[in-house]
Amino acid sequence: MKKTAKCLIVLVTMLLFLAGCDSFLSTPIGKILENPRKYADRSVTISGEVTEVFSLMVVRYFVIKDKTGQIAVVTDKPLPRKGTEITVHGMVKEAFSMGDQQLLVLVEDSGKKE
């Protein structure tokens, strides 16, 4: 009985640790870019450094780069600062496709409850 309780405590501790580590729960950007059909219209969480920010009236986006690639994030929230480490949750969408060129974006969840 004591052995089972110890194993349960270790398991719960490990799960809590992993829940607090964004990088363990994030999808590598390279995986999204390598297999866009698998991730299209699916919610994912990504983490990385903000390398670009852009705002023009109604269009706001920033680029996140991790060790595996980079992707644009379209948002209606305030833009993060360049150089910031950030974790974002959103839906993978195809912005456009022309020939063998394709632009994928992550549309960030607004956080608004309907």
ROSE-4610 file (N, C-alpha, C; in Angstrom, 1 decimal, always signed):
// ROSE-4610
residu = [M/M/M/K/K/K/K/K/K/T/T/T/A/A/A/K/K/K/C/C/C/L/L/L/I/I/I/V/V/V/L/L/L/V/V/V/T/T/T/M/M/M/L/L/L/L/L/L/F/F/F/L/L/L/A/A/A/G/G/G/C/C/C/D/D/D/S/S/S/F/F/F/L/L/L/S/S/S/T/T/T/P/P/P/I/I/I/G/G/G/K/K/K/I/I/I/L/L/L/E/E/E/N/N/N/P/P/P/R/R/R/K/K/K/Y/Y/Y/A/A/A/D/D/D/R/R/R/S/S/S/V/V/V/T/T/T/I/I/I/S/S/S/G/G/G/E/E/E/V/V/V/T/T/T/E/E/E/V/V/V/F/F/F/S/S/S/L/L/L/M/M/M/V/V/V/V/V/V/R/R/R/Y/Y/Y/F/F/F/V/V/V/I/I/I/K/K/K/D/D/D/K/K/K/T/T/T/G/G/G/Q/Q/Q/I/I/I/A/A/A/V/V/V/V/V/V/T/T/T/D/D/D/K/K/K/P/P/P/L/L/L/P/P/P/R/R/R/K/K/K/G/G/G/T/T/T/E/E/E/I/I/I/T/T/T/V/V/V/H/H/H/G/G/G/M/M/M/V/V/V/K/K/K/E/E/E/A/A/A/F/F/F/S/S/S/M/M/M/G/G/G/D/D/D/Q/Q/Q/Q/Q/Q/L/L/L/L/L/L/V/V/V/L/L/L/V/V/V/E/E/E/D/D/D/S/S/S/G/G/G/K/K/K/K/K/K/E/E/E]
num = [1/1/1/2/2/2/3/3/3/4/4/4/5/5/5/6/6/6/7/7/7/8/8/8/9/9/9/10/10/10/11/11/11/12/12/12/13/13/13/14/14/14/15/15/15/16/16/16/17/17/17/18/18/18/19/19/19/20/20/20/21/21/21/22/22/22/23/23/23/24/24/24/25/25/25/26/26/26/27/27/27/28/28/28/29/29/29/30/30/30/31/31/31/32/32/32/33/33/33/34/34/34/35/35/35/36/36/36/37/37/37/38/38/38/39/39/39/40/40/40/41/41/41/42/42/42/43/43/43/44/44/44/45/45/45/46/46/46/47/47/47/48/48/48/49/49/49/50/50/50/51/51/51/52/52/52/53/53/53/54/54/54/55/55/55/56/56/56/57/57/57/58/58/58/59/59/59/60/60/60/61/61/61/62/62/62/63/63/63/64/64/64/65/65/65/66/66/66/67/67/67/68/68/68/69/69/69/70/70/70/71/71/71/72/72/72/73/73/73/74/74/74/75/75/75/76/76/76/77/77/77/78/78/78/79/79/79/80/80/80/81/81/81/82/82/82/83/83/83/84/84/84/85/85/85/86/86/86/87/87/87/88/88/88/89/89/89/90/90/90/91/91/91/92/92/92/93/93/93/94/94/94/95/95/95/96/96/96/97/97/97/98/98/98/99/99/99/100/100/100/101/101/101/102/102/102/103/103/103/104/104/104/105/105/105/106/106/106/107/107/107/108/108/108/109/109/109/110/110/110/111/111/111/112/112/112/113/113/113/114/114/114]
x = [+0.8/+0.0/+0.9/+1.9/+2.8/+3.5/+3.9/+4.5/+3.6/+2.3/+1.4/+1.2/+1.1/+1.0/+2.2/+3.4/+4.6/+4.6/+4.2/+4.2/+3.1/+2.0/+1.0/+1.5/+2.1/+2.7/+3.7/+4.6/+5.6/+4.9/+3.9/+3.2/+2.5/+1.8/+1.2/+2.2/+3.3/+4.3/+4.9/+5.1/+5.6/+4.6/+3.4/+2.3/+2.2/+2.3/+2.3/+3.5/+4.6/+5.8/+5.7/+5.2/+5.1/+4.0/+3.0/+1.9/+2.5/+3.5/+4.1/+5.2/+5.6/+6.6/+6.0/+5.9/+5.3/+6.0/+7.4/+8.1/+7.8/+7.4/+7.1/+5.7/+4.8/+3.5/+3.3/+4.3/+4.2/+4.5/+3.9/+4.1/+5.3/+6.3/+7.4/+6.9/+7.3/+6.8/+7.2/+8.4/+8.9/+7.9/+7.3/+6.3/+5.1/+4.7/+3.5/+3.8/+5.0/+5.4/+5.7/+6.2/+6.5/+5.2/+4.2/+3.0/+1.7/+1.5/+0.4/-0.9/-1.1/-2.5/-2.9/-1.9/-2.2/-2.6/-2.1/-2.4/-3.4/-3.8/-4.8/-6.1/-6.5/-7.8/-7.8/-6.6/-6.5/-5.9/-6.3/-5.7/-4.4/-3.4/-2.0/-1.5/-0.5/+0.2/+1.7/+2.2/+3.6/+4.3/+5.6/+6.4/+7.7/+8.1/+9.4/+9.6/+10.5/+10.9/+10.2/+9.7/+9.0/+10.2/+10.2/+11.2/+10.8/+9.5/+8.9/+7.6/+7.2/+5.8/+5.3/+4.0/+3.5/+2.0/+1.7/+0.3/+0.0/-1.1/-1.6/-3.2/-3.7/-5.1/-5.7/-6.3/-7.1/-6.2/-5.1/-4.2/-3.1/-3.0/-1.9/-1.4/+0.0/+0.6/+2.0/+2.5/+3.9/+4.4/+5.7/+6.4/+7.1/+6.8/+7.4/+8.4/+9.6/+10.6/+11.1/+11.1/+11.7/+12.9/+13.4/+14.6/+14.3/+13.0/+12.6/+12.1/+11.7/+11.2/+10.5/+9.8/+9.1/+7.7/+6.8/+5.4/+4.8/+4.0/+3.3/+2.1/+1.8/+0.7/-0.2/-1.4/-2.4/-3.2/-3.3/-3.9/-4.8/-5.7/-6.5/-6.1/-5.1/-4.6/-3.5/-3.1/-1.9/-0.7/+0.1/+1.3/+2.4/+3.1/+4.2/+5.4/+6.4/+7.6/+8.5/+9.3/+10.3/+11.3/+11.7/+12.7/+12.0/+10.7/+10.0/+9.9/+10.1/+9.7/+8.3/+7.5/+6.1/+5.5/+4.4/+3.6/+2.3/+1.8/+0.6/-0.2/-1.5/-2.5/-3.4/-3.6/-4.4/-4.7/-5.3/-5.7/-4.8/-4.3/-3.4/-4.3/-4.0/-4.7/-3.8/-4.3/-3.5/-3.9/-2.9/-3.2/-3.3/-2.4/-2.5/-1.6/-1.9/-1.1/-1.0/+0.2/+0.4/+1.5/+1.1/+2.1/+2.6/+3.9/+4.5/+4.7/+4.4/+4.5/+3.3/+3.5/+2.4/+2.7/+1.7/+2.0/+1.0/+1.5/+0.7/+0.7/-0.4/-0.4/-1.1/-0.8/-1.5/-2.5/-3.8/-4.7/-4.9/-4.4/-4.4/-5.8/-6.0/-7.3/-7.5/-8.7/-8.9/-9.1/-9.4/-9.7/-11.0/-11.8/-13.2/-14.1/-15.0/-16.0/-17.3/-17.9/-19.1/-20.3]
y = [-1.2/+0.0/+1.3/+1.3/+2.4/+2.6/+1.6/+1.6/+2.3/+1.9/+2.5/+4.0/+4.4/+5.8/+6.6/+6.0/+6.7/+6.9/+5.8/+5.9/+7.0/+7.0/+8.0/+9.4/+9.6/+11.0/+11.4/+10.5/+10.8/+11.1/+10.3/+10.5/+11.9/+12.2/+13.5/+14.7/+14.5/+15.5/+15.7/+14.7/+14.8/+15.4/+15.1/+15.7/+17.2/+17.6/+19.0/+19.8/+19.1/+19.7/+19.9/+18.9/+19.0/+20.1/+20.2/+21.2/+22.6/+22.8/+24.1/+24.4/+23.5/+23.7/+23.8/+25.1/+25.3/+24.6/+24.5/+23.9/+22.5/+21.8/+20.4/+20.2/+21.2/+21.1/+21.8/+22.5/+23.2/+22.3/+22.6/+21.9/+22.6/+21.9/+22.5/+23.1/+24.3/+25.0/+24.2/+23.6/+22.8/+21.7/+21.1/+20.0/+20.5/+21.7/+22.3/+22.6/+23.2/+23.5/+22.3/+21.2/+20.0/+19.3/+19.4/+18.6/+19.5/+20.5/+21.4/+20.8/+19.8/+19.1/+18.5/+18.0/+17.4/+18.5/+19.7/+20.7/+21.7/+21.7/+22.7/+22.7/+23.8/+24.0/+23.3/+23.1/+22.5/+23.5/+23.4/+24.2/+23.7/+24.5/+24.1/+25.2/+24.9/+25.8/+25.8/+27.0/+27.1/+28.1/+27.9/+28.8/+29.2/+30.4/+30.9/+32.4/+32.9/+34.3/+35.1/+36.3/+37.2/+37.8/+37.7/+38.2/+39.4/+39.5/+40.6/+41.0/+42.3/+42.7/+43.6/+43.6/+44.4/+44.7/+46.0/+46.4/+47.5/+47.2/+48.2/+48.2/+49.1/+49.3/+48.0/+47.2/+46.0/+44.8/+44.8/+43.6/+43.7/+42.8/+42.8/+41.4/+41.3/+40.0/+40.1/+39.0/+38.9/+37.6/+37.5/+36.2/+35.6/+34.3/+33.5/+32.6/+32.5/+31.6/+30.7/+29.4/+28.4/+27.8/+26.7/+26.0/+25.3/+25.1/+24.3/+25.1/+26.4/+27.2/+28.5/+29.1/+30.3/+30.4/+31.1/+31.2/+32.5/+33.1/+34.3/+34.0/+34.9/+34.8/+36.0/+35.8/+36.9/+37.0/+38.2/+38.4/+39.7/+39.7/+40.9/+41.5/+40.9/+41.3/+42.3/+43.0/+43.9/+43.1/+43.7/+43.1/+42.9/+41.8/+41.7/+42.4/+42.6/+43.3/+42.3/+42.9/+42.1/+41.6/+40.3/+39.7/+39.0/+39.1/+38.5/+37.0/+36.2/+34.8/+34.7/+33.9/+33.9/+32.5/+32.2/+31.0/+31.4/+30.9/+31.3/+30.1/+30.2/+29.1/+29.6/+28.8/+29.3/+28.2/+28.6/+27.7/+27.9/+26.8/+26.9/+27.0/+28.0/+28.4/+28.6/+28.3/+28.6/+30.0/+30.9/+32.3/+32.3/+31.7/+31.6/+30.5/+30.0/+29.0/+29.3/+29.3/+29.6/+28.7/+27.8/+26.8/+26.0/+25.9/+25.1/+26.0/+27.3/+28.2/+28.2/+28.2/+28.2/+29.0/+29.8/+30.6/+30.1/+29.6/+29.2/+30.2/+30.4/+31.4/+30.7/+31.2/+30.8/+31.9/+31.7/+32.7/+32.5/+33.5/+33.4/+33.4/+32.6/+32.6/+34.0/+34.6/+35.9/+35.9/+34.7/+34.6/+35.1/+35.5/+36.0/+34.8/+34.8/+33.7/+34.2/+33.4/+33.8/+33.1]
z = [+0.0/+0.0/+0.0/+0.8/+0.8/-0.5/-1.2/-2.5/-3.5/-3.5/-4.4/-4.1/-2.9/-2.6/-3.0/-2.8/-3.3/-4.8/-5.5/-7.0/-7.4/-6.8/-7.1/-6.9/-5.8/-5.5/-6.5/-6.9/-7.9/-9.2/-9.6/-10.9/-10.9/-9.8/-9.7/-9.8/-9.1/-9.1/-10.5/-11.2/-12.6/-13.5/-13.4/-14.2/-13.9/-12.7/-12.3/-12.9/-12.8/-13.4/-14.9/-15.6/-17.0/-17.4/-16.6/-16.9/-16.8/-16.0/-15.8/-16.8/-17.6/-18.6/-20.0/-20.5/-21.8/-22.9/-22.8/-23.9/-24.1/-23.1/-23.2/-23.8/-23.7/-24.2/-25.5/-26.0/-27.3/-28.4/-29.5/-30.8/-31.5/-31.9/-32.6/-33.9/-34.2/-35.4/-36.7/-36.7/-37.8/-38.1/-37.1/-37.4/-38.1/-37.7/-38.4/-39.8/-40.1/-41.5/-42.3/-41.7/-42.5/-42.9/-42.1/-42.4/-42.2/-43.0/-42.8/-42.9/-43.6/-43.7/-42.3/-41.6/-40.3/-39.3/-39.4/-38.4/-38.9/-40.2/-40.7/-39.9/-39.5/-38.7/-37.4/-36.8/-35.5/-34.5/-33.3/-32.2/-31.8/-31.7/-31.2/-30.3/-29.5/-28.7/-29.2/-29.4/-29.8/-28.9/-28.8/-28.0/-28.7/-28.5/-29.1/-28.9/-29.7/-29.5/-30.6/-30.3/-31.2/-32.0/-33.3/-34.2/-35.0/-35.2/-36.0/-35.5/-35.6/-35.2/-36.3/-36.6/-37.7/-37.4/-37.6/-37.3/-38.4/-39.1/-40.1/-40.0/-39.3/-39.0/-38.4/-39.3/-38.8/-38.8/-39.4/-39.5/-38.5/-37.5/-36.6/-36.5/-36.7/-36.6/-36.1/-35.6/-35.2/-35.6/-35.7/-36.1/-34.8/-34.6/-33.6/-34.2/-33.6/-34.1/-33.0/-33.2/-32.3/-32.9/-32.3/-32.9/-34.2/-34.5/-35.7/-36.9/-36.6/-37.7/-37.2/-38.1/-37.7/-38.4/-37.7/-38.2/-37.8/-38.7/-38.4/-37.5/-36.5/-35.6/-35.8/-36.3/-36.5/-35.2/-34.7/-33.4/-33.4/-32.4/-32.1/-30.8/-30.1/-28.9/-29.1/-28.0/-28.2/-28.6/-29.5/-30.0/-28.9/-28.9/-27.9/-28.4/-27.6/-28.0/-28.7/-29.7/-30.4/-29.3/-29.5/-28.5/-27.4/-27.2/-26.1/-26.3/-25.2/-25.3/-25.0/-25.8/-25.6/-26.0/-25.4/-25.7/-26.2/-27.3/-28.0/-28.3/-28.1/-28.4/-29.5/-30.6/-31.7/-32.7/-33.8/-34.9/-36.1/-36.6/-37.8/-39.0/-39.9/-41.1/-42.2/-43.4/-44.6/-45.1/-45.1/-45.6/-47.1/-47.8/-49.2/-49.7/-50.9/-51.6/-53.1/-53.6/-55.0/-55.5/-56.4/-56.9/-55.7/-55.6/-54.4/-53.2/-53.3/-52.2/-51.3/-50.0/-49.1/-47.9/-47.4/-46.2/-45.1/-44.1/-42.9/-41.9/-41.2/-40.0/-38.9/-37.7/-36.5/-36.1/-36.1/-35.6/-34.1/-33.4/-31.9/-31.4/-30.4/-29.7/-29.1/-29.2/-28.6/-27.1/-26.6/-25.2/-24.8/-25.7/-25.4/-25.4/-24.4/-24.2/-24.9/-25.7/-26.4/-25.7]
